[in-house]
């Protein structure tokens, strides 16, 4: 009965996507940002963080559920939920495009269900639903970011660098999900694809000719760590390193968040 109820939840959310996105409006038809206090690049940064938080919350759920680094995971989950909700309210208030506002509303629906299920006892069934919800929130948040960057070529670097924050948390999410019983081929495939994408973007960022000295130093730190730890991530089937994965991906996220902030500040001064 519980599985049937959760399947109905998935179908309901899939139907909601269709209703919200049907007959979409092109991004160029309306400026989605309507604010004088927050710049468009700052908005892109905030929306980009939502992508990361969608993955971090799911990761924390699995760590707490399996009682691995539970105290830190629960604390981080609480803070991530708070930050995610706060930014959703801000985005909804500052964005005027109706289609994007619908996507924000849908992400909020997924968030509400995430909160409900994450409060239940951990099970593989619940874990599967949490993975699905994290993907829904990520997809919706990614749509918002792309809408905000439409026609703003100079802000593309903020989006790209910001994506690395999400990918590092996504790596940890799939690693711990596999250890927590989601042992299907898709989990392995998603992990390998995420590692590959992170590596590709990192190389692209390092090659960016407009990098400041501070950005170069931070990216060098990320690159040194990445060249060591990515092999741990790819060894998902063997497992055995959940604490290392938790700490290293968080460290990478922190460093990339700093890089994004520098990009934003540098572009704001031009």
N, C-alpha and C positions, 0 to 999 in steps of 0.2 A: 504493500500500500504506500509506504514512504517513497519508494522508487517511482511509483506511478505519479505521485503528487509532484515530485521534483521534475519528472518529464513534462508534466503539464506546465510547470513554471517555465521551463526552457522554451516550450512551444509558444507560450504567452508572450515571452520577451521577443522571440523571433517574429511573431505577428506584429508586435509593437514597432519593431524596426521597420517593417514594411509600411506600416501606417504613417510613421514619422518621416520616412525618407521618400515616399511616393510623391512624384510630381515636384522634385527638388528644384530649388532656385540656384542659378549659377552664382558662384562667389562674387564675380565682378559686378553683379547687379546692385549690390548694396555694401557699403562699408560696414563691416561687422563690429568695428571698435568705435564707441562713442564716449570718449572720456577725455578730460583735460588734465587729470591728475596722474594718469598712468599712460606711459608711452606705448606705442604699438609693439616695440621690441620687448618691453617689460611684460606686456600681455602675452606675447608668444612664449616668453620664459615661464610665466605662471602656468599657462595651458600645457606647456611641455612637461612641467613637473607632475602634472596629473597623470601623464603616461607612466612615469616612474612609480608614482604612488600606487597606481592600480596593480602593478606587479609586486611591489614591496609588501602591500597588505596581504596578498595571497601567500607570498613567501613566509611572512610572519605567522600566518594561520597554520601552515604546515609545520613549521618549527615548533610552535606552541603545542599543536596537536600531538606531535610525536615526542614532546617533552625534551626537546633538544634546544639548549640555550633558551629555555622557556621564559625566564624572567626578562631577558633583553628583548625577546621576540614580542612578548605581550606589551611591554612598554613602547616599543617601536610601533606596534600595530595601533595602539591607542593614539599616539601622536600623529601617525599617518592618516588615520580616519578623521581626526580633528582638522588637520591641514587640508585634506581632500574636500571635506564638507565646506570649509571656509572659502576655499578657492572656487568651488562650484557656485556659491552664492555670489561671489564677486564677478565671475564670468557672466552669469546670468543677468546681473545688473548692468554690466558694461557693454554687453553685446546686444546689438539691435536686430540682427538678421534672424527672421523667424525660423528658418530651417535649422540654423545653428542652435537656437534656443530650444528647439524640439529635441535635438541630439543631447543637449545638456540635461533636459528633463528625462530622457531615456537613461542616460548614465546614472542619474539620481535614483531611478527605479532599480537599476542593477545594484547600486550601492546599498539601498534599503534591504534588498534581499541578501546581499553579502553580510550585512550586519546581523540579520536574523539567523542565517545558517552558521556563521562563525561563532554564535553563542551556543550552538548545540555541541554535543559530544562528538569528537572527531570520529569519522568513519571514511572509508574509501568512497562510498557513495557521496557523502558530503564534500569530500575533497574534489571529486569530479565536477560537482556543481560549482565549487569555488573557482576552479580553473576556468570553467565556462564564463562565469561572471567577470573574472579578471580580464578575459579576452574581450568581453563586451564593453567593459569600461575603457580598456585600452583603445579599441577601435573607435569608440565615440570621441575619446579625448584626442586621438590622432586626427580625426576629421576636423575638430575645432582648430587644432594647430595649423593644419593645411589651409583652412579658411582664413586664418589670421595672417599667414605668410603669402597668400595669393597676391601677386603683383608687387611684392616687396623683395626684390633680389638681394638687397643688402642685408636682409634679415635671415637669409637662408642659413648662414653659418650658425646662427643661434639655434635654429631648429635642428640642424645636423649634430652639433655638439650636445644639445640637450637630449637627443635620442640615445646617446651613449649612457646617460644616467638610467634610462629605462632598460636598456639592453643588459646592463650589469645586474640589475635586480631580477630581470627575466631569467637570466642564467641561474641565479640562486633559486628562483621559484621552481624551475623545472628539475634542478638537481635534487632538491629536498622532496618534491612531489614524487619523484621516482622512488626515493628511499621510503616514502610514506605509503607506498602501495600502488601508485599510479604507474604500473610497470607495462605500459603499452608502447608500441613502436612510435606513436606520435610524440610521446614525451622525449624519446631519444632524438628523433628527427628535429623537433623544435629546438632542442638544446644545441645540436650541431649547427643548425641554420643561424641561431642567435650568436653563437661564438664566431661564426664566419662573418656575419654582418658587423659585429662589433669590431673585429680586426680590420675589415675593409674601411669602415668609417674612421677608425683611429689613424690608419695610414693616410687617409685623405686629409684629416685635420693636421697631422704633422707636416704634410706637404704644403699647407696653406701659406702663401707668401705674405699675407698680411698679419701673421701672428706677431704679437708683441713678445718681448723677452720673457715676461712673466708667464705668458701662455706657453711658450716653448719649454720653459722649465717644468711647468705642471704636466704638460703632455709627455715630457721625457720620463717623469716619475711614473705616470700611468703605464707607459710603454715598457719600462723596466719590470714592473710588477706583472703586467699582462704576459710578457714573454715567458714568465715562470709559471703562472697559475692557470693559464688557459688549458694546459694539458690535464690538470686536475679536473676541470669542468667537463672536458670531453670524456673522461673516464667515469661517466655517470653510472654505468652498469655495475662497476666494481664498488663505487661508493666509498664510505669509510672516512670521508673528510668533511662532514657537514659544518663543523665549527670554522674550519679554514675557509670554506666557501662563503659562509655567512660574513666573516670579518673582512675577507679580501674584496668581495663584491661591494660591501658597504664602503670600504676605503676608496675603491674606484669611483663609486657614485659621488662620494664627498669631493674628491679631486675634480671630477668632471663638472660638478655643480659650481665649483670655484671658477673653472675655465669658462663656463657659460656666462657667469656673472661678469667676468673680465671682458668677454666679447660684447656683452650688452653695454657696459660702461664705456668701452672704447668707441663703439658705434654712436652712442649718445653724444659724444664730444665732437663728432665730425659735423 
